[in-house]
């Protein structure tokens, strides 16, 4: 390396996997005064760092994986230099597994100031002891991770905006002055946290985000330093993760022996994650007037959440993976103070396996979005919908025990979306009918016991998106026909599709996207030639799958598809031919698991293609081989062609 001698105008230098114990003499030489970036990565035998402090334009330094370096000191700064690292903005030490000491005391006080340093990262240095630079006037981001023996003194770097300390032995908090620019603080996996006496006199500071995680001592008793910390900052967003001693969240202590956390009144969003002993939310949370979003995730001892526990202005409540949560009472009855009106707008519940009911009587009239996913024991949502309900979206997935929805769905004048997926015991949507004025999307999937829909389908004048699959009893939708202004239609199941094909397909003049699966088990052609049906000319996307006896796609049925851009055909084992129509707009053609297909249509259909994918079609794969297959001339002009065999890619062109 000594003989390499790059240009003196070199601006960036990266040395990786160098095996020597010393670098070349020119690395760090002052004659390379244009160097702006230096990276030393995984030079595992290197014993010391080069003297780079005197390089005047050096802005970024990364030192990574130097396993033989045990100390960093005066050699880095260069001897007899008072103006070291005059331009350095970013300094990173990563994976220094045997680094033990940063000998700053050996360096001149002026030399170790790093006057322009904006970001300092020290990560995965498990043996590092000692201290860091104490005065960094330009530092904006400090991140120290996985340094298990390091003791960090947090003090007032005047421009610091982000502070992240994860997996360190001890943090000594010295506080921040009133004019501090700190915006984000994250303390995770800190074994010991203590206060410096001088910071007790400082006033609380405002931050945007504050995170505490993996801290066993977290509670709010007066002699606990973590409790003092939560009161010394006024965050807008508070996140608490993996704090096993935390039992309650409150704004004031209810019992001395209860491990609580005092919550600052300034927070707007709070997330509590994997606090396995958390049992309750205190009623004192109601006084958190600014708290608008609350997330409870993985709190296994939480059994219920009552309306009186919810902050007065809470608008978004998310509950996820709380496996013992049984009820969510947004309205407890007559004993609730009428002044404590619930203003909740979004309620999201995910994977709460013990949840049985959400509400006794009515949902909050302010609720706009209701999303429930993976609650297999849920039996009831509420009894009825209020006349002045604001619900705009109801989405329910994988709730096997749910048999019905609240009465009064027809009162939902603002509702636009209704989705029910995987609710195997759901029998009825609503006897009173569906919300008619603004319903734009109705999706029903895998609801095997769902009975016929209310008879007002024709009145759904705003309906654009309709999907019904694997709901064998839902046939009444066909009695009056379906809304003719649909733009997207997904149908799965022979009974529903057969009737639509016979009666309604030609009326869907606005239809853009059509998905058909398991539609006609005995159909040999699609659409069936004997019925003389044509697909809507407005289609831009067509998806066909699971037709076991289908042999061809009808040229007559496809004759008007001049706007079709995407065509996908899957799982049609007997399909032998494709239509030869002039689909001049077709851009993407995907054919999958159609083993009987031997040939592609003429060039007219393929002329506009930008992408062709053929998978699980062994005869076609052989015929499409580059230069050799008889089909190659038809597809050679296509920019992207993917032809996959059963276990490997045969050809790919990009």
JOJO-V202736 format. One record per pair of residues at least 24 apart in sequence whose ideal C-beta (glycine too) atoms are under 10 Angstrom apart, sorted by the first residue. I is the first residue (numbers start at 0). GAP is how many residues later the second one is. Records with the same first field share a line. If there is no record, write none. Layout:
# JOJO-V202736
I=GAP, GAP
This chain:
# JOJO-V202736
0=24, 25, 26
1=24, 25
4=24
5=26, 29
6=25, 27
7=24, 25, 26, 27
8=24, 25, 26
9=24, 25, 26, 27, 28
10=24, 25, 26, 46, 48
11=24, 25, 26, 27, 48
12=24, 25, 26, 27, 39, 45
13=24, 25, 26, 27, 48
14=24, 25, 26, 27, 28, 31, 35
15=24, 25, 26, 27, 48, 49
16=24, 25, 26, 27, 48
17=24, 25, 26, 27, 28, 48
18=24, 25, 26, 27
19=25, 26, 27
20=24, 25, 26, 27, 47
21=24, 25, 26, 28
22=24, 25, 26, 27
23=26
24=25
25=24
26=24, 25
27=24, 25, 26, 27, 30, 47, 48, 50
28=25, 26
29=24, 25, 26, 48, 51
30=24
31=25, 26
32=24, 25
33=24
34=24
35=24, 51, 52, 53
36=24, 25, 53
37=24, 25, 50
38=24, 25, 53
39=24, 25, 26, 29
40=24, 25, 53, 54
41=24, 25, 53
42=24, 25, 26
43=24, 25, 53
46=24
47=24, 25, 27, 28
48=24, 26, 27, 28, 44
49=25, 26, 28
50=24, 25, 26, 27, 28, 30, 33
51=24, 25, 26, 32, 33, 36
52=24, 25, 26, 28, 30, 31, 32, 33, 35, 54, 58, 59, 61
53=24, 25, 26, 27, 29, 30, 31, 32, 57
54=29, 30, 31, 32, 33
55=27, 29, 30, 31
56=29, 30, 31
57=26, 27, 28, 29, 30, 31
58=26, 28, 29, 30, 31, 57, 58, 59
59=27, 28, 29, 30, 31, 32, 59
60=24, 27, 28, 29, 30, 31, 32, 56
61=28, 29, 30, 31, 32, 59
62=28, 29, 30, 31, 32, 33, 36, 59
63=28, 29, 30, 31, 32, 59, 60
64=29, 30, 31, 32, 59
65=27, 28, 29, 30, 31, 32, 33
66=28, 29, 30, 31, 32
67=28, 29, 30, 31
68=24, 27, 28, 29, 30, 31
69=26, 28, 29, 30, 31, 57
70=27, 28, 29, 30, 31, 32, 35, 59
71=24, 27, 28, 29, 30, 31, 32, 56, 58
72=28, 29, 30, 31, 32, 33, 34
73=29, 30, 31, 32, 33, 34, 37, 38
74=28, 31, 32
75=26, 27, 31, 36
76=27, 29, 30, 31, 34, 35, 37
77=29, 33
78=28, 29, 32
79=28, 31
80=26, 27, 29, 30
81=26, 27, 28, 29, 31
82=25, 27, 28, 30, 32
83=24, 26, 27, 28, 29, 30, 31
84=26, 27, 28, 29, 30, 31, 32
85=27, 28, 29, 30
86=28, 29, 30
87=26, 27, 28, 29, 30, 32, 50
88=25, 27, 28, 29, 30, 49, 51
89=26, 27, 28, 29, 30, 31, 51
90=26, 27, 28, 29, 30, 31, 42, 45, 48
91=27, 28, 29, 30, 31, 51
92=27, 28, 29, 30, 31, 32, 35, 51, 54
93=27, 28, 29, 30, 31, 51, 52
94=28, 29, 30, 31, 51
95=26, 27, 28, 29, 30, 31, 32, 51
96=27, 28, 29, 30, 31
97=27, 28, 29, 30
98=26, 27, 28, 29, 30, 48
99=25, 26, 27, 28, 29, 30, 49
100=26, 27, 28, 29, 30
101=26, 27, 28, 29, 30, 31, 48
102=27
103=26, 27, 28, 29, 30
104=25, 26
106=26
108=25, 26
111=24
112=24, 25
113=24, 25
116=24, 25, 40
117=41, 43
118=24, 43
119=24, 37
120=24, 43
121=24, 25, 28, 30, 43, 46
122=24, 43, 44
123=24, 43
124=24, 25
125=24, 41
127=40, 41
128=40
132=24
135=24
138=24
139=41, 42, 43
140=43
142=43
143=24, 27
144=41, 43, 44
145=43
147=41, 43
148=42
150=41, 43
151=35, 38
152=43
153=28, 31, 33, 39, 42, 45
154=41, 43, 44
155=24, 26, 43, 46, 49
156=24, 25
159=24, 25
160=46, 47
161=24, 46, 47
162=24, 44, 47
163=24, 47
164=24, 25, 28
165=24, 45, 47, 48
166=24, 47
167=24
169=24
170=24, 54, 58
171=24, 27, 53
172=26, 52, 55, 56, 59
173=24, 25, 28
174=24, 25, 26, 27, 28, 29, 30, 54, 57, 58
175=26, 27, 28, 29, 31, 56, 57
176=25, 26, 28
177=24, 25, 26, 27, 28
178=26
179=25, 26, 27, 53
180=24, 26
181=24, 25, 26, 28, 51
182=24, 25, 26, 27, 52, 53
183=24, 25, 26, 27, 51, 53
184=24, 25, 26, 27, 44, 48, 50
185=24, 25, 26, 27, 53
186=24, 25, 26, 27, 28, 31, 39, 42
187=24, 25, 26, 27, 51, 53, 54
188=24, 25, 26, 53
189=24, 25, 26, 27, 36
190=24, 25, 26
191=25, 33
192=24, 25, 31, 32, 33, 35, 36
193=31
194=30, 33, 34, 37
198=29, 30, 33
199=28, 32
201=30
202=29, 31
203=27, 28, 29, 30, 60, 62
204=27, 28, 29, 30
205=27, 28, 29, 30, 58, 60
206=26, 27, 28, 29, 30, 31, 57, 59
207=27, 28, 29, 60
208=26, 27, 28, 29, 30, 60
209=24, 25, 26, 27, 28, 29, 30, 54, 56, 57, 60
210=24, 26, 27, 28, 29, 30, 60
211=26, 27, 28, 29, 30, 31, 34, 49
212=26, 27, 28, 29, 30, 60, 61, 62
213=27, 28, 29, 30, 60
214=25, 26, 27, 28, 29, 30, 31
215=26, 27, 28, 29, 30
216=26, 28, 42
217=24, 25, 26, 27, 28, 41, 42, 43, 57
218=24, 26, 27, 28, 29, 34, 39, 40, 41, 42, 43
219=26, 28, 29, 30, 31, 32, 33, 38, 39, 40, 41, 42, 43
220=32, 35, 36, 37, 38, 39, 41
221=31, 34, 40
223=35, 37
225=35, 36
226=26, 33, 34, 35
227=34
229=31, 32, 33, 34, 37
230=31, 32, 33
231=32
232=31, 33
233=30, 31, 32, 33
234=28, 29, 31, 32, 33, 34, 35
235=28, 30, 31, 32, 33, 34, 54, 55
236=30, 31, 32, 33, 34, 56
237=25, 26, 28, 29, 30, 31, 32, 33, 34, 53
238=30, 31, 32, 33, 34, 56
239=30, 31, 32, 33, 34, 35, 38
240=30, 31, 32, 33, 34, 56, 57
241=31, 32, 33, 34, 56
242=29, 30, 31, 32, 33, 34, 35
243=30, 31, 32, 33, 34
244=30, 31, 32
245=26, 29, 30, 31, 32, 33, 53
246=28, 30, 31, 32, 33, 54
247=29, 30, 31, 32, 33, 34, 36, 37
248=26, 29, 30, 31, 32, 33, 35, 36, 39, 45, 47, 50, 60
249=30, 31, 32, 33, 34, 35, 37
250=31, 32, 33, 34, 35, 36, 37, 60
251=30, 32, 35
252=29, 31
253=26, 28, 29, 30
257=24
259=24
262=24, 25, 28, 48
263=24, 26
264=24, 25, 26
265=24, 25
266=24, 25, 26, 27, 44
267=24, 25, 45
268=24, 25, 26, 47
269=24, 25, 26, 41, 44
270=24, 25, 26, 47, 49
271=24, 25, 26, 27, 30
272=24, 25, 26, 47, 48
273=24, 25, 26, 47
274=24, 25, 26, 27
275=24, 25, 26
276=24, 25
277=24, 44
278=24, 25, 45
279=24, 25, 26, 29
280=24, 25, 27, 28, 29, 30
281=26, 27
282=25, 26, 27, 57
283=25, 27
284=24, 25, 26, 27, 29
285=24, 25, 26, 27, 28, 51, 54
286=24, 25
287=24, 25, 26
288=24
290=24
291=24, 51, 53
292=24, 25, 53
293=24, 25, 50
294=24, 25, 53
295=24, 25, 26, 29, 56
296=24, 25, 53, 54
297=24, 25, 53
298=24, 25, 26
299=24, 25
300=24
301=24, 50
302=24, 51
303=24, 25, 51
304=24, 25
305=24, 25, 26, 30
306=24, 25, 26, 29, 30, 33, 34, 35, 37, 52, 57
307=24, 27, 28, 29, 32
309=30, 32, 33, 34, 54
310=32
311=27, 28, 29, 30, 31
312=30, 31
313=28, 29, 30, 31, 32
314=28, 29, 30, 31, 51, 52, 53
315=28, 29, 30, 31, 32, 53
316=25, 27, 28, 29, 30, 31, 32, 50
317=28, 29, 30, 31, 32, 53
318=28, 29, 30, 31, 32, 33, 36, 56
319=28, 29, 30, 31, 32, 53, 54
320=29, 30, 31, 32, 53
321=27, 28, 29, 30, 31, 32, 33
322=28, 29, 30, 31, 32
323=28, 29, 30, 31
324=24, 27, 28, 29, 30, 31, 50
325=26, 28, 29, 30, 31, 51
326=27, 28, 29, 30, 31, 32, 33, 53
327=24, 27, 28, 29, 30, 31, 50, 53
328=28, 29, 30, 31, 32
329=28, 29, 30, 31, 32, 33, 34, 37, 52
330=28, 29, 30, 31, 32, 33, 51
331=27, 28, 29
332=27, 28
340=24, 25
341=24, 25
342=24
343=24, 25
344=24, 45, 47
345=24, 25, 47
346=24, 25, 34
347=24, 25, 47
348=24, 25, 26, 29, 47, 50
349=24, 25, 47
350=24, 25, 47
351=24, 25, 26
352=24, 25
353=24
354=24, 44, 46
355=24, 45
356=24, 25
357=24, 48
358=24, 47
360=25, 45
361=24, 25, 27, 44, 46
362=26, 27, 28, 31, 43
363=25, 26, 27
364=24, 25, 26
365=24, 25
366=24, 25, 26, 27
367=24, 25, 46, 47
368=24, 25, 26, 48
369=24, 25, 26
370=24, 25, 26, 48
371=24, 25, 26, 27, 30, 51
372=24, 25, 26, 48, 49
373=24, 25, 26, 48
374=24, 25, 26, 27
375=24, 25, 26, 46, 48
376=24, 25
377=24, 45
378=24, 25, 46
379=24, 25, 26
380=24, 25
381=24, 25, 26
382=24, 25
383=24, 25, 27, 48
384=24, 25, 26, 27, 30, 45, 47, 50
385=25, 26
386=24, 26
387=25
388=24, 25, 26, 46
389=24, 25
390=24, 25, 26, 27, 44
391=24, 25, 43, 46, 48
392=24, 25, 26, 48
393=24, 25, 26, 35, 41
394=24, 25, 26, 46, 48
395=24, 25, 26, 27, 30, 51
396=24, 25, 26, 48, 49
397=24, 25, 26, 48
398=24, 25, 26, 27
399=24, 25, 26
400=24, 25
401=24, 25, 45
402=24, 25, 46
403=24, 25, 26, 27
404=24, 25
405=24
406=24, 25
407=24, 25, 27
408=24, 25, 26, 27, 30, 45
409=24, 25, 26, 27, 44, 46
410=24
411=24, 25, 26, 27
412=24, 25
413=24, 25
414=24, 25, 26
415=24, 25, 46, 47, 48, 49
416=24, 25, 26, 48
417=24, 25, 26
418=24, 25, 26, 46, 48
419=24, 25, 26, 27, 30, 51
420=24, 25, 26, 46, 48, 49
421=24, 25, 26, 48
422=24, 25, 26, 27
423=24, 25, 26, 46
424=24, 25
425=24, 25, 45
426=24, 46
427=24, 25, 26
428=24, 25, 45
429=24
431=24
432=24, 26, 27
433=25, 26, 29
434=25, 27
435=24, 25, 26, 27
436=24, 25
437=24, 25
438=24, 25, 26, 44
439=24, 25, 26, 47
440=24, 25, 26, 47
441=24, 25, 26, 35, 41
442=24, 25, 26, 45, 47
443=24, 25, 26, 27, 30, 33, 46
444=24, 25, 26, 45, 47
445=24, 25, 46
446=24, 25, 26, 27
447=24, 25
448=24
449=24
450=24, 25
451=24, 25, 26, 27
452=24, 25, 26
454=24, 25
455=24
456=24, 25, 26
457=24, 25, 26
458=24
459=25, 26
460=24
462=24
463=24, 25, 46, 47, 48
464=24, 25, 48
465=24, 25
466=24, 25, 48
467=24, 25, 28, 29, 32
468=24, 27, 28, 46, 47, 48, 49
469=47, 48
470=24, 25
471=24
474=24
476=27
477=24, 25, 26
480=26
481=25, 26
482=24, 25, 27
483=24, 25, 26, 27
484=24, 25, 26
485=24, 25, 26, 27, 28, 50
486=24, 25, 26, 51, 53
487=24, 25, 26, 27, 53
488=24, 25, 26, 27, 47, 50
489=24, 25, 26, 27, 53
490=24, 25, 26, 27, 28
491=24, 25, 26, 27, 53, 54
492=24, 25, 26
493=24, 25, 26, 27, 28, 29
494=24
496=26
497=24, 25, 30
499=33
500=25, 26, 27, 30, 32, 56
501=26, 29, 31
502=30
504=26, 28, 29, 30, 31, 52
505=26, 27, 28, 29, 30
506=29
507=27, 28, 30, 31
508=27, 28, 29
509=26, 28
510=24, 25, 26, 27, 28, 29, 30, 31
511=24, 26, 27, 28, 29, 51, 53
512=25, 26, 27, 28, 29, 30, 53
513=24, 25, 26, 27, 28, 29, 30, 50
514=26, 27, 28, 29, 30, 53
515=26, 27, 28, 29, 30, 31
516=26, 27, 28, 29, 30, 53, 54
517=27, 28, 29, 30, 53
518=25, 26, 27, 28, 31
519=27, 28, 29, 30
520=25, 26, 27, 28, 29
521=25, 26, 27, 28
522=24, 25, 26, 27, 28, 31
523=25, 26, 27, 28, 30, 50
524=24, 25, 26, 27, 28, 29, 30, 31, 32, 52
525=24, 25, 26, 27, 28, 31, 32, 43, 46, 49
526=26, 27, 29, 30, 31
527=26, 29
528=25, 26, 27, 28
529=24
530=25, 26
531=24, 25
532=24
533=24, 25, 26, 27
534=24, 25, 26, 29
535=24, 25, 27
536=24, 25, 26, 27
537=24, 25, 26
538=24, 25, 26, 27, 28
539=24, 25, 26, 45, 46, 47
540=24, 25, 26, 27, 47
541=24, 25, 26, 27, 44
542=24, 25, 26, 27, 47
543=24, 25, 26, 27, 28, 31
544=24, 25, 26, 27, 47, 48
545=24, 25, 26, 27, 47
546=24, 25, 26, 27, 28, 47
547=24, 25, 26
548=24, 25, 26
549=24, 25, 26, 44, 46
550=24, 25, 26, 45
551=24, 25, 26, 27
552=24, 25, 26, 27, 28, 48
553=25, 27
554=24, 25, 26, 46
555=25
556=24
557=25, 47
558=24
560=24, 25
561=24
563=24, 25, 41
564=43, 45
565=24, 45
566=24, 38, 42
567=24, 45
568=24, 25, 28, 48
569=24, 45, 46
570=45
571=24, 25
572=24, 43
574=42
576=24
577=24, 27, 28
578=26
579=24, 25
580=24
581=25, 26
582=24, 25, 26
583=24
585=24
586=24, 51
587=24, 25, 52
588=24, 25, 46, 49
589=24, 25, 52
590=24, 25, 26, 29
591=24, 25, 52
592=24
593=25, 26
594=24, 25, 51
595=24
596=26
597=24, 25, 32, 33
598=24, 31, 32, 35
599=24, 30, 31, 34, 35
600=33
601=32
602=30, 31, 32, 34
604=29
605=25, 28, 29, 31, 32
606=27, 30, 31
607=30
608=25, 26, 28, 29, 30, 31, 32
609=28, 29, 30
610=27, 28, 29, 30, 31
611=26, 27, 28, 29, 30, 31, 41
612=27, 28, 29, 30, 31
613=27, 28, 29, 30, 36, 37
614=27, 28, 29, 30, 31, 34
615=28, 29, 30
616=26, 27, 28
617=27, 28
620=24, 25, 29, 30
621=28
623=26, 27
624=25, 26
625=24, 25, 27
